[in-house]
Amino acid sequence: MTYYIGIDGGGTKTTGAISDGNQVLAERTVGPTNCHVAERALITGRIESLLNDLTEFAGVDFKGIACICFGGAGIDTSQDKLYMETVFREIGFAGKLIVCNDALTALVGANSGYEGAILISGTGSIALAVSADRTWHRVGGWGHLIGDEGSGYRIGRDGFVAIVKSFDKRGPETKLWELYRERHPFETPEDIIEYIYMESREKEAVAKFAEVVIGAYEIDAAARDIVQRAVDELFEMIVAINEIMKWEPFKLSVAGSVLTKSSLMYELLRSRIESQFKHIAFHRPVDLPVMGAVLLAVNEKKDGFVAEALVL
């Protein structure tokens, strides 16, 4: 029997699943495998542990795996792909390998195929689309310093901006300071400086305040402005995707905590899309990114299903 493995390699955890081509037999989870965050030795050890657990469950060795698809956070360049390919080859896997950005596996899982588009807003933000010629295109995903518009990081950061402007009398009063202090024990405004600029501070530590801002939408003008701006920025990405898709009908799904856990953000965006783009079928994801990775691996041999450039 032939087996396939799909892996969703994230910045906080990595989930893998093994399939016999008809059904998923097992899932396992290990630590983060973002090649720009975790150390090489840790990534290799985690991937090896994951593959060993999955193949052991199926009772096969690596030679019984027809294809592995790894959709990873931080896979943006050819060097990133080479880095992860080397990891798999060093472990001993010599079969077909697909290495791509995790946005692509999220798209495939969300749309049940290598088609349509996806808008992702979690800690960061990115949009991805597969055009009629099977080429995939990205919009955004430039990172928190020059991009990530409409993301959890940007929303949480803009909350801090509103707070300090309020302190300086450069902006209106806001309830966000009180609400932020419920999430973290800030005592004085100066504590914000230490919190934001600590060298070890992860983006997620700022992004976690997005939930606070979104939750204050109905009661705080500053929060409402931030949320509306985030929706505007996400909609700009959809406008760009629509141009890439040449105004032809397409499916558009979502991923990331900002859009999947907040009904407010989802509905505000849905309303904008439906009012201006009747040909876009906006929907919640059908399945998880790891299932998208499995689907890519299983269908690697099907003509036209997987972009040829992805297969290593």
C-alpha positions in Angstrom: 0.0 0.0 0.0 1.1 3.6 -0.7 1.1 6.3 1.9 1.2 10.1 1.9 2.1 12.6 4.6 1.0 16.2 4.9 2.6 18.6 7.4 1.5 22.0 8.6 4.7 23.6 9.9 3.9 26.5 12.1 5.6 29.0 14.3 4.1 27.6 17.5 3.4 24.0 16.6 3.7 21.5 13.7 1.0 19.0 12.8 1.4 16.1 10.5 -1.0 13.5 9.2 -0.6 10.2 7.3 -3.0 9.0 4.7 -3.4 5.8 2.5 -4.9 8.0 -0.2 -8.4 7.4 0.9 -8.5 8.4 4.5 -6.3 10.0 7.2 -4.9 7.2 9.5 -3.2 9.3 12.2 -2.2 12.8 13.2 0.6 13.9 15.4 1.9 17.2 16.7 5.4 18.4 17.6 7.0 21.8 18.2 7.5 24.8 15.9 9.5 24.3 12.6 9.6 27.9 11.2 13.1 28.0 9.6 13.5 31.6 10.5 12.8 31.1 14.2 13.7 27.6 15.4 17.3 26.3 15.3 18.2 23.8 12.6 18.9 21.0 15.0 15.5 21.5 16.7 13.7 21.5 13.3 15.4 18.4 12.1 14.7 16.6 15.4 11.0 17.6 15.4 10.5 16.6 11.8 12.2 13.3 12.3 10.2 12.6 15.4 7.0 13.4 13.6 7.8 11.2 10.6 8.8 8.3 12.8 5.6 8.5 14.8 3.4 8.6 11.7 5.2 5.9 9.8 5.4 3.7 12.9 1.7 3.9 13.2 1.2 2.9 9.6 3.8 0.1 9.9 5.9 1.4 7.0 9.4 2.9 6.6 10.2 6.0 4.6 10.3 3.9 1.4 6.6 3.4 1.7 5.8 7.1 1.6 5.0 8.2 -2.0 5.0 11.9 -1.3 5.4 14.3 1.6 4.0 17.9 1.5 5.5 20.4 4.0 3.6 23.7 4.2 5.7 25.8 6.4 5.5 29.2 8.0 8.4 31.3 6.7 8.9 29.4 3.4 9.1 32.5 1.2 12.2 32.1 -1.0 14.1 29.4 -2.9 16.7 29.3 -0.1 13.9 28.6 2.4 12.7 25.7 0.2 16.3 24.4 -0.1 16.8 24.6 3.6 13.7 22.4 4.3 14.5 20.0 1.5 17.9 19.5 3.0 16.3 18.7 6.4 14.1 16.0 4.9 16.9 14.5 2.8 19.2 14.4 5.9 16.6 12.5 7.8 16.6 9.9 5.1 13.5 10.7 3.0 14.3 10.3 -0.7 10.8 10.4 -2.2 8.7 13.1 -3.8 8.7 16.2 -1.7 6.5 19.4 -1.9 7.8 22.4 0.1 5.7 25.5 0.1 4.5 28.4 2.2 1.8 27.3 4.7 -0.6 29.8 3.1 -0.8 27.5 0.1 -1.6 24.4 2.2 -4.2 26.5 4.0 -5.7 27.5 0.7 -5.9 23.9 -0.5 -7.5 22.7 2.8 -9.9 25.6 2.9 -11.1 25.3 -0.7 -10.8 21.4 -1.0 -8.4 21.8 -3.9 -5.6 23.7 -5.6 -7.9 26.5 -6.7 -9.5 29.8 -5.7 -8.0 32.1 -3.1 -7.5 32.5 0.7 -7.1 35.5 3.0 -5.1 34.8 6.1 -5.0 37.1 9.1 -3.5 35.7 12.3 -0.3 37.1 13.9 0.6 38.2 10.3 -1.4 38.6 7.1 -1.2 37.3 3.6 -3.5 36.5 0.7 -2.9 33.8 -1.9 -4.6 32.8 -5.2 -4.3 30.1 -7.8 -5.0 31.5 -11.3 -6.4 29.7 -14.3 -3.0 28.6 -15.5 -2.3 26.9 -12.1 0.2 29.5 -11.0 -0.1 30.7 -7.5 0.2 34.4 -6.6 0.6 36.1 -3.2 -0.4 39.5 -1.9 1.0 40.8 1.3 3.0 38.6 3.7 5.9 41.1 3.9 6.3 40.8 7.7 5.4 43.1 10.6 8.0 45.8 9.8 6.7 46.7 6.4 3.5 44.8 6.0 1.1 42.5 7.8 -1.8 44.9 7.3 -5.0 43.9 8.9 -3.2 41.3 11.0 -3.5 40.5 14.7 0.0 42.1 15.2 -1.1 45.3 13.5 -4.4 45.5 15.4 -2.7 44.9 18.7 0.1 47.4 17.9 -2.4 50.1 16.8 -4.1 49.6 20.1 -0.9 50.5 21.9 -0.5 53.5 19.5 -4.0 54.8 20.5 -3.1 54.4 24.2 0.1 56.4 24.0 -1.5 59.1 21.9 -4.2 59.4 24.5 -1.6 59.7 27.2 0.1 62.5 25.2 -3.2 64.3 24.5 -2.5 63.7 20.8 -5.6 61.5 20.5 -9.0 60.9 22.1 -9.4 59.1 25.4 -9.7 55.4 25.0 -10.8 52.5 27.2 -8.0 50.3 25.7 -5.5 51.2 28.4 -7.9 49.8 31.1 -8.7 46.7 28.9 -5.0 46.1 28.0 -4.2 46.1 31.7 -6.7 43.3 32.3 -4.7 41.2 29.8 -1.2 42.1 31.1 -0.1 43.7 34.4 1.0 47.1 33.1 1.3 49.6 36.0 2.5 52.8 34.3 2.6 54.0 30.7 6.4 53.5 30.8 5.8 49.8 31.1 4.6 49.8 27.5 8.1 50.8 26.3 9.7 47.9 28.1 7.0 45.5 26.9 7.2 46.5 23.2 11.0 46.9 22.9 12.3 43.9 24.7 14.6 42.1 22.3 13.1 38.8 23.1 9.5 40.0 22.7 7.8 37.9 20.1 5.2 39.3 17.6 2.6 37.1 19.2 3.0 39.0 22.4 1.6 42.1 20.6 -0.9 40.2 18.5 -2.6 38.8 21.5 -4.1 42.3 22.2 -6.0 42.2 18.9 -8.7 40.2 20.7 -9.0 43.1 23.2 -9.3 45.7 20.5 -11.9 43.7 18.5 -13.9 43.1 21.7 -14.0 46.8 22.4 -15.5 47.6 18.9 -18.9 48.5 20.3 -17.8 50.5 23.3 -14.6 52.4 22.3 -14.2 54.8 19.3 -10.4 54.2 19.0 -11.0 50.4 18.9 -13.7 50.9 16.3 -11.4 53.0 14.1 -8.6 50.4 14.4 -11.0 47.5 13.4 -12.4 49.4 10.5 -8.9 50.2 9.3 -7.9 46.6 9.5 -11.0 45.6 7.5 -10.1 48.2 4.9 -6.6 46.9 4.7 -7.7 43.3 4.3 -10.2 44.3 1.6 -7.4 46.0 -0.3 -5.7 42.6 -0.5 -8.9 41.1 -1.9 -9.1 43.9 -4.5 -5.6 42.9 -5.6 -6.4 39.2 -5.7 -9.5 40.0 -7.8 -7.3 41.7 -10.4 -5.0 38.7 -10.4 -8.1 36.5 -11.0 -9.1 38.8 -13.9 -12.6 39.4 -12.3 -13.6 35.8 -13.0 -15.7 34.0 -10.4 -13.6 32.3 -7.7 -13.9 30.9 -4.2 -12.3 32.9 -1.4 -11.8 31.4 2.1 -10.2 32.6 5.2 -7.7 31.4 7.8 -6.0 32.8 10.9 -7.4 33.6 14.3 -8.5 37.2 13.4 -10.9 35.9 10.7 -11.8 32.5 12.1 -12.3 33.3 15.7 -13.9 36.8 15.4 -17.3 36.7 13.9 -17.2 40.5 13.9 -14.2 40.7 11.6 -15.5 38.0 9.4 -18.9 39.6 9.0 -17.6 43.1 8.4 -15.3 41.7 5.6 -18.1 39.5 4.2 -20.4 42.6 3.9 -17.7 44.6 2.0 -17.1 41.7 -0.4 -20.7 40.9 -1.1 -21.5 44.6 -1.7 -18.8 45.1 -4.3 -17.8 41.7 -5.7 -20.9 39.5 -6.4 -18.7 37.0 -8.3 -16.6 36.1 -5.3 -17.9 33.1 -3.3 -16.7 34.1 0.2 -16.8 31.2 2.7 -15.4 29.7 5.9 -12.6 27.1 5.5 -13.7 23.5 4.5 -10.7 21.9 6.2 -7.5 22.6 8.1 -4.1 23.4 6.5 -2.7 20.0 7.4 -5.5 18.4 5.4 -4.5 20.7 2.5 -1.0 19.4 2.8 -2.3 15.8 2.7 -4.4 16.6 -0.3 -1.4 18.1 -2.2 0.7 15.0 -1.4 -2.0 12.5 -2.4 -2.8 14.3 -5.7 0.8 15.1 -6.7 0.6 12.7 -9.7 -2.7 14.1 -10.9 -2.2 16.3 -14.0 -2.8 19.9 -13.2 -3.7 19.5 -9.6 -0.3 20.5 -8.2 1.9 23.2 -9.7 4.8 21.4 -11.2 7.3 23.9 -9.7 6.3 22.9 -6.2 7.5 19.2 -6.5 11.1 18.6 -5.6 
